[in-house]
């Protein structure tokens, strides 16, 4: 009696098998599809833009808060002081590096939105980052925040706003949206610094 064999070809109405591709492999598949068909290339571009620009202020704020609030004060202490290879690292310098490292992905994403010309997504994302900073200022109970981060939310907020103003020097309507957002969601922060022409 013959052993049963697996079907070699999928039936016409079956869903094709999905393979667990990594990011680079998935991009390779999309690139091949785009090269084969101009209509598929347009659809890939449309869907990519839709996914790339799908920004939630609340989700971004959550990520910012967790990234900054999650910095471990013990890691800061362990990385500072006398170094095994010689020299000395000040704990405040180490704290500054840790904050910069945790915050970099968010400023980098803002830059990516700007570079691709997705200005509405850039602004929405920046609103989320500002809200996350504001929540950190008002809600964080971490030891790291209490010892090293008290001034960072205000400083990072101002850097974000100054950077945005340089990228959009004449966009009065977007500036009004920014001011309105700050007044509504970050009421302790003044909007005096968010004026064009400074």
RODO-2510 file (C-alpha; in nm, 4 decimals, decimal comma):
residues 198
     n   res          X          Y          Z
     1     x     0,0000     0,0000     0,0000
     2     x     0,1352     0,3410    -0,0984
     3     x     0,2004     0,6028     0,1660
     4     x    -0,0102     0,9176     0,1332
     5     x     0,1854     1,2072    -0,0155
     6     x     0,1497     1,5767     0,0455
     7     x    -0,0190     1,7757    -0,2255
     8     x     0,2446     1,9355    -0,4417
     9     x     0,0395     2,2229    -0,5774
    10     x    -0,2117     2,4420    -0,4017
    11     x    -0,5652     2,4368    -0,5287
    12     x    -0,6781     2,7490    -0,7114
    13     x    -0,9005     2,8712    -0,4282
    14     x    -0,6492     2,8206    -0,1463
    15     x    -0,4672     3,1102     0,0160
    16     x    -0,0980     3,1090    -0,0767
    17     x     0,1417     3,0121     0,1995
    18     x     0,3027     3,3052     0,3804
    19     x     0,6662     3,2705     0,4764
    20     x     0,8121     3,4462     0,7835
    21     x     1,0389     3,6839     0,5899
    22     x     1,2625     3,9337     0,7629
    23     x     1,2418     4,3019     0,6667
    24     x     1,5083     4,2846     0,3954
    25     x     1,3502     3,9751     0,2371
    26     x     1,0047     4,1348     0,2370
    27     x     1,1479     4,4433     0,0652
    28     x     1,3117     4,2179    -0,1921
    29     x     0,9754     4,0524    -0,2694
    30     x     0,8077     4,3932    -0,3054
    31     x     1,0881     4,5152    -0,5308
    32     x     1,0519     4,2122    -0,7583
    33     x     0,6739     4,2589    -0,7773
    34     x     0,7128     4,6302    -0,8519
    35     x     0,9567     4,5581    -1,1360
    36     x     0,7171     4,3078    -1,2936
    37     x     0,4064     4,5257    -1,2983
    38     x     0,3662     4,9055    -1,3036
    39     x     0,0160     4,8837    -1,1525
    40     x     0,1432     4,6729    -0,8656
    41     x     0,4286     4,9223    -0,8193
    42     x     0,1735     5,2056    -0,7835
    43     x    -0,0305     5,0039    -0,5346
    44     x     0,2814     4,9209    -0,3313
    45     x     0,3657     5,2923    -0,3220
    46     x     0,0100     5,3842    -0,2176
    47     x    -0,0050     5,1234     0,0582
    48     x     0,3466     5,2036     0,1784
    49     x     0,2565     5,5727     0,2115
    50     x    -0,0631     5,4813     0,3956
    51     x     0,1221     5,2605     0,6461
    52     x     0,4176     5,5005     0,6812
    53     x     0,1912     5,7981     0,7539
    54     x    -0,0480     5,6159     0,9877
    55     x     0,0434     5,8087     1,3016
    56     x    -0,1431     5,8082     1,6316
    57     x    -0,0591     6,0887     1,8752
    58     x    -0,1484     5,8660     2,1703
    59     x     0,0630     5,5734     2,0469
    60     x     0,3660     5,7955     1,9880
    61     x     0,3237     5,9586     2,3305
    62     x     0,3087     5,6125     2,4905
    63     x     0,6345     5,5094     2,3189
    64     x     0,8126     5,8320     2,4167
    65     x     0,6998     5,8064     2,7782
    66     x     0,8099     5,4423     2,8044
    67     x     1,1449     5,5058     2,6357
    68     x     1,2353     5,7862     2,8754
    69     x     1,0636     5,6567     3,1875
    70     x     1,2236     5,3169     3,1331
    71     x     1,5824     5,4388     3,1630
    72     x     1,7318     5,2526     3,4585
    73     x     1,9195     5,4641     3,7104
    74     x     2,1317     5,1590     3,8002
    75     x     2,2557     5,1401     3,4403
    76     x     2,3596     5,5028     3,4666
    77     x     2,5493     5,4429     3,7867
    78     x     2,7140     5,1275     3,6518
    79     x     2,8385     5,3115     3,3420
    80     x     2,9761     5,6104     3,5323
    81     x     3,2678     5,6598     3,7686
    82     x     3,6168     5,5204     3,7334
    83     x     3,6505     5,3163     3,4156
    84     x     3,8301     4,9833     3,3922
    85     x     4,0215     5,0975     3,0832
    86     x     4,1200     5,4188     3,2579
    87     x     3,9626     5,7591     3,2958
    88     x     3,6436     5,8686     3,4629
    89     x     3,2878     5,9182     3,3344
    90     x     3,0694     6,1721     3,5080
    91     x     2,7240     6,0353     3,5956
    92     x     2,5527     6,3409     3,4447
    93     x     2,7380     6,2906     3,1157
    94     x     2,6292     5,9272     3,1160
    95     x     2,2690     6,0293     3,1933
    96     x     2,2789     6,2775     2,9043
    97     x     2,3984     6,0042     2,6679
    98     x     2,1264     5,7688     2,7866
    99     x     1,8526     6,0266     2,7331
   100     x     1,9908     6,1162     2,3883
   101     x     2,0043     5,7497     2,2900
   102     x     1,6472     5,6837     2,4095
   103     x     1,5121     5,9953     2,2362
   104     x     1,7005     5,9636     1,9059
   105     x     1,4526     5,7263     1,7333
   106     x     1,1782     5,9871     1,7709
   107     x     1,3742     6,2799     1,6289
   108     x     1,4966     6,0505     1,3531
   109     x     1,1382     5,9567     1,2622
   110     x     1,0401     6,3240     1,2499
   111     x     1,3307     6,3839     1,0095
   112     x     1,2197     6,0895     0,7943
   113     x     0,8694     6,2328     0,7607
   114     x     1,0163     6,5691     0,6626
   115     x     1,2600     6,4207     0,4095
   116     x     0,9812     6,2260     0,2378
   117     x     0,7605     6,5373     0,2215
   118     x     0,4977     6,3935     0,4568
   119     x     0,4539     6,7169     0,6521
   120     x     0,1139     6,6333     0,8022
   121     x     0,2490     6,3046     0,9416
   122     x     0,5595     6,4899     1,0618
   123     x     0,3472     6,7316     1,2601
   124     x     0,1154     6,4654     1,4012
   125     x     0,4153     6,2598     1,5082
   126     x     0,5751     6,5661     1,6687
   127     x     0,2524     6,6287     1,8624
   128     x     0,2797     6,2741     1,9947
   129     x     0,6416     6,3261     2,0962
   130     x     0,5524     6,6510     2,2734
   131     x     0,2678     6,4805     2,4577
   132     x     0,4996     6,1972     2,5638
   133     x     0,7508     6,4486     2,6997
   134     x     0,4758     6,6340     2,8827
   135     x     0,3448     6,3126     3,0364
   136     x     0,6976     6,2226     3,1422
   137     x     0,7323     6,5587     3,3124
   138     x     0,4055     6,5198     3,4991
   139     x     0,3694     6,1455     3,5550
   140     x     0,7129     5,9846     3,5753
   141     x     0,8015     5,8342     3,9109
   142     x     1,1305     5,6750     3,8030
   143     x     1,4441     5,7240     4,0094
   144     x     1,6329     5,8207     3,6935
   145     x     1,3862     6,0983     3,6180
   146     x     1,3996     6,2338     3,9721
   147     x     1,7787     6,2441     3,9777
   148     x     1,8766     6,3365     3,6224
   149     x     1,5867     6,4215     3,3941
   150     x     1,3914     6,7036     3,5491
   151     x     1,4988     6,9620     3,2900
   152     x     1,5001     6,7351     2,9850
   153     x     1,1308     6,7468     2,8838
   154     x     1,1347     7,1279     2,8591
   155     x     1,4694     7,1289     2,6800
   156     x     1,3720     6,8557     2,4327
   157     x     1,0368     7,0258     2,3727
   158     x     1,2133     7,3486     2,2789
   159     x     1,4598     7,1679     2,0514
   160     x     1,1674     7,0001     1,8706
   161     x     0,9839     7,3291     1,8229
   162     x     1,2965     7,5176     1,7100
   163     x     1,3790     7,2410     1,4620
   164     x     1,0249     7,2396     1,3267
   165     x     1,0289     7,6194     1,2837
   166     x     1,3533     7,5980     1,0839
   167     x     1,2044     7,3339     0,8545
   168     x     0,8746     7,5226     0,8116
   169     x     0,9572     7,8946     0,8457
   170     x     0,6421     8,0231     0,6730
   171     x     0,3739     7,7713     0,7660
   172     x     0,1461     7,9869     0,9817
   173     x    -0,1510     7,7463     0,9720
   174     x     0,0572     7,4493     1,0912
   175     x     0,2051     7,6707     1,3619
   176     x    -0,1451     7,7565     1,4783
   177     x    -0,2233     7,3838     1,4937
   178     x     0,0912     7,3328     1,7031
   179     x    -0,0050     7,6136     1,9415
   180     x    -0,3591     7,4797     1,9730
   181     x    -0,2267     7,1309     2,0464
   182     x     0,0097     7,2580     2,3174
   183     x    -0,2608     7,4713     2,4789
   184     x    -0,5054     7,1805     2,4840
   185     x    -0,2829     6,8848     2,5730
   186     x     0,0212     7,0442     2,7393
   187     x    -0,1366     7,3408     2,9212
   188     x     0,1592     7,4080     3,1511
   189     x     0,3811     7,4804     2,8524
   190     x     0,3760     7,8301     2,7134
   191     x     0,3321     7,8817     2,3401
   192     x     0,5259     8,2105     2,3445
   193     x     0,8269     8,0371     2,1855
   194     x     0,6171     7,8967     1,9019
   195     x     0,5990     8,2052     1,6880
   196     x     0,7359     8,2316     1,3354
   197     x     1,0174     8,4693     1,2542
   198     x     1,2297     8,4133     1,5629
***
